Amino acid sequence: MQTLNCRVAVVILVSICITGAIALPLGDPRLIAAAITLELLFVALTILVWRGYRKALYVCVFLSVAVMVGNSLAPPHVQIMATFSKPVNAIILITGGYLLQGALIFVSLREVIAARRQVNAGNQKAGSI
């Protein structure tokens, strides 16, 4: 049975996939292979989390942090976000690259912590019998 956090994570992952699909044609054509690979990775994570594989949430956290750091270190991305020279690109970048990624980190960590608490509570009950 999926928890609320897992369902929310799936919704966020689907939103990231949709945002990425919209952003693909707007991005640098030289980076299209990397962008498609990243999109396929998010699709795979969506399927895994939807099917109940909680360990995929660890990958979600790592990948989201990597995306946020990568966006922050890429001078063209920083320029687009700072100047809004390409408003659509800036909105997509901020939404998909920061807001949704941050939400995914929050929800994934919340689910992982809740699952660990459940396991620890079960272990303490088993030890007290």
C-alpha positions as CSV (number, residue, x, y, z in Angstrom):
1,M,0.0,0.0,0.0
2,Q,1.3,3.4,-0.9
3,T,1.6,6.1,1.6
4,L,0.5,9.7,1.0
5,N,4.1,10.8,0.7
6,C,4.7,8.2,-2.1
7,R,1.7,9.3,-4.0
8,V,2.8,13.0,-3.6
9,A,6.3,12.0,-4.8
10,V,4.7,10.3,-7.9
11,V,2.7,13.5,-8.7
12,I,5.9,15.6,-8.3
13,L,7.9,13.2,-10.5
14,V,5.2,13.3,-13.2
15,S,5.2,17.1,-13.0
16,I,9.0,17.1,-13.4
17,C,8.7,14.8,-16.4
18,I,6.1,17.1,-18.0
19,T,8.2,20.2,-17.3
20,G,11.2,18.5,-18.8
21,A,9.3,17.5,-21.9
22,I,8.3,21.1,-22.4
23,A,11.8,22.3,-21.8
24,L,13.5,19.8,-24.2
25,P,12.9,21.8,-27.4
26,L,13.8,25.1,-25.7
27,G,17.2,23.9,-24.5
28,D,20.6,23.8,-26.1
29,P,20.6,21.3,-29.0
30,R,24.2,20.2,-28.1
31,L,22.9,18.9,-24.8
32,I,19.8,17.1,-26.1
33,A,21.2,13.6,-25.4
34,A,22.0,14.4,-21.8
35,A,18.5,16.0,-21.4
36,I,16.7,13.0,-22.8
37,T,18.7,10.7,-20.6
38,L,17.8,12.7,-17.5
39,E,14.1,12.7,-18.6
40,L,14.2,8.9,-19.0
41,L,15.7,8.6,-15.6
42,F,12.9,10.6,-14.1
43,V,10.4,8.5,-15.9
44,A,12.0,5.3,-14.5
45,L,12.0,6.8,-11.0
46,T,8.3,7.7,-11.4
47,I,7.5,4.1,-12.3
48,L,9.6,2.7,-9.5
49,V,8.0,4.9,-6.8
50,W,4.6,4.3,-8.2
51,R,5.1,0.6,-7.9
52,G,6.2,1.0,-4.3
53,Y,10.0,0.7,-4.4
54,R,10.9,3.1,-1.6
55,K,14.6,2.8,-2.2
56,A,14.1,4.8,-5.4
57,L,13.3,7.7,-3.1
58,Y,17.0,7.8,-2.1
59,V,17.9,8.2,-5.8
60,C,15.2,10.9,-6.1
61,V,17.0,12.9,-3.3
62,F,20.4,12.5,-4.9
63,L,19.2,13.3,-8.4
64,S,17.3,16.4,-7.3
65,V,20.3,17.7,-5.4
66,A,22.4,17.1,-8.4
67,V,20.0,18.9,-10.7
68,M,19.8,21.9,-8.4
69,V,23.5,22.2,-8.0
70,G,24.0,21.7,-11.7
71,N,21.5,24.5,-12.5
72,S,23.2,26.8,-10.0
73,L,26.7,26.1,-11.5
74,A,25.7,26.6,-15.1
75,P,26.4,30.2,-16.1
76,P,23.8,30.2,-18.9
77,H,21.1,29.0,-16.5
78,V,22.1,31.6,-13.9
79,Q,21.9,34.4,-16.5
80,I,18.5,33.3,-17.8
81,M,17.1,33.2,-14.2
82,A,18.7,36.5,-13.2
83,T,17.8,38.5,-16.2
84,F,14.6,36.7,-17.5
85,S,16.1,37.4,-21.0
86,K,14.1,34.3,-22.1
87,P,11.0,34.5,-19.8
88,V,9.6,31.1,-20.7
89,N,12.9,29.4,-20.3
90,A,13.4,31.1,-16.9
91,I,10.0,30.1,-15.6
92,I,10.5,26.5,-16.7
93,L,14.0,26.4,-15.2
94,I,12.9,27.8,-11.9
95,T,9.8,25.6,-11.7
96,G,11.4,22.4,-12.9
97,G,14.9,22.9,-11.7
98,Y,14.2,24.3,-8.2
99,L,10.6,24.3,-7.0
100,L,9.7,20.8,-8.1
101,Q,13.2,19.4,-7.2
102,G,13.0,21.0,-3.7
103,A,9.5,19.5,-3.2
104,L,10.7,16.1,-4.3
105,I,13.6,16.2,-1.8
106,F,11.3,17.2,1.0
107,V,8.6,14.6,0.3
108,S,11.2,11.8,-0.4
109,L,13.1,12.5,2.8
110,R,9.8,12.7,4.7
111,E,8.8,9.2,3.4
112,V,12.2,7.7,4.1
113,I,12.2,9.0,7.7
114,A,8.7,7.8,8.3
115,A,9.6,4.3,6.9
116,R,12.6,4.1,9.2
117,R,10.6,5.1,12.2
118,Q,8.1,2.4,11.4
119,V,10.9,-0.2,11.1
120,N,12.5,1.0,14.4
121,A,9.2,0.9,16.2
122,G,8.6,-2.7,15.0
123,N,12.1,-3.7,16.1
124,Q,11.5,-2.2,19.6
125,K,8.2,-4.1,19.9
126,A,9.8,-7.3,18.9
127,G,12.6,-6.8,21.4
128,S,10.3,-6.2,24.3
129,I,8.2,-9.4,23.9
